[in-house]
Each structure stands twice: as structure tokens, then as C-alpha cells.
Amino acid sequence: MPIYCYRQTEQNGCDLCRHGFELRQKITDVPLQHCPECGVPVNKIITAVHVHTGLTSGGGHTLSEKNISKQGFTQYRKVGPGQYEKTAGKQGPDQFNAKDLKD
């Protein structure tokens, strides 16, 4: 579930909403209108999003060729204009030309 940030809209809020707080909610949940502690009106604020880098917490790389193959995916790399060759995985051709693909 995503984490949303909220902050008070008035100056008389509690410590929670005065400094802003985070709340884990489903995307389909209705945004909060009031602070859960003091009832002061709050607004959802826009923050930077977390972008998955492919690195695991243990320092490994989830997008390594070994891990891609292990998870059943196939990876290709571009070797020339419209030319690709397989670098990981068992499915699909070993190489292909992009202009040969049909819509």
C-alpha cells in the first residue's frame, strides 16, 4: 500500500499534524479530511515518490542476469540498430531484429 503525507491546514493543530504525518492507505481509500488526533482539517501533500532501483537491502542486484533467469524472465540487449540478442533467460529467440516484429 502507498504511504500518503498529510499536514494541517490551520495553525492550531497538534504536534502530529503541525509537523505533518504519514499514513499507509489503499489507493482506493478516501483521503483524510481531519487529523486523527485532534480533528483539525488536513490536506494531503505531494512528496517525492520512491523509485525502485533494482537493489536489494542485502546489497544484491535484483536485475542481475542470474536473477532474471531464475525468476523466469528473458532479457535482451541492443547490439545494433534494431538488433537485439538474448543475455538472460530460456524463452524466446537468441536474437531478433525489431523491424521483423509485427504489431
C-alpha positions in Angstrom: 0.0 0.0 0.0 1.2 3.5 -0.7 2.2 5.9 2.1 0.5 9.3 1.9 1.6 12.5 3.7 -0.8 14.9 5.4 -0.3 18.3 7.0 -2.7 20.7 8.9 -4.4 23.5 7.0 -4.8 25.7 10.1 -2.3 26.9 12.7 -4.0 25.3 15.8 -3.2 21.7 15.2 -1.5 19.2 17.4 2.2 18.1 17.2 1.2 15.3 14.8 -0.5 17.4 12.1 1.5 20.6 12.7 4.7 18.9 11.5 3.0 16.6 9.1 2.5 12.8 9.3 2.5 9.8 7.0 -0.4 7.3 6.7 -0.4 4.0 4.9 -3.6 3.8 2.9 -5.0 1.9 -0.1 -5.2 3.8 -3.3 -9.0 3.4 -3.2 -9.2 4.9 0.4 -10.8 8.3 0.7 -8.1 10.9 1.7 -8.3 12.1 5.3 -10.1 15.3 5.9 -9.2 15.7 9.6 -6.3 14.9 11.8 -6.9 11.5 13.6 -5.5 13.0 16.9 -7.1 16.5 17.2 -9.6 16.7 14.4 -8.1 19.8 12.7 -8.6 19.9 8.9 -5.6 18.4 7.0 -4.6 18.2 3.3 -2.7 15.5 1.5 0.6 16.9 0.4 2.6 16.0 -2.7 6.0 14.4 -2.0 8.7 12.7 -3.9 8.0 9.1 -4.9 10.1 6.1 -4.1 11.6 4.6 -7.2 12.8 1.0 -7.1 16.4 0.9 -8.2 16.7 -2.9 -8.5 19.0 -3.1 -5.5 18.0 -5.4 -2.6 18.5 -4.4 1.0 21.3 -7.0 1.2 23.3 -5.2 -1.4 22.4 -7.6 -4.3 21.0 -6.6 -7.6 17.5 -7.9 -8.4 18.0 -7.1 -12.1 21.1 -9.3 -12.5 21.1 -11.7 -15.4 21.2 -14.7 -13.0 18.2 -13.4 -11.0 16.2 -12.5 -14.2 16.7 -16.1 -15.5 15.9 -17.6 -12.1 12.5 -15.7 -12.0 11.6 -17.0 -15.5 12.1 -13.7 -17.4 14.2 -13.1 -20.6 16.4 -10.1 -21.1 17.8 -8.7 -24.4 20.4 -6.1 -25.0 20.7 -3.9 -28.1 23.7 -4.8 -30.2 23.0 -2.6 -33.2 20.2 -0.5 -34.9 17.1 -2.7 -34.3 19.3 -5.7 -33.5 18.9 -7.4 -30.1 20.5 -10.5 -28.5 19.4 -12.5 -25.5 21.6 -12.0 -22.4 19.4 -14.0 -19.9 16.6 -16.4 -19.8 15.4 -19.5 -21.6 12.4 -18.2 -23.5 12.4 -16.6 -26.9 14.9 -16.4 -29.8 18.6 -15.9 -29.2 18.5 -12.8 -31.3 16.0 -10.7 -33.3 15.5 -7.7 -35.5 13.0 -5.2 -34.2 11.6 -4.4 -37.7 10.7 -8.1 -38.1 8.2 -7.8 -35.2 4.6 -7.5 -36.1 2.1 -5.2 -34.3 
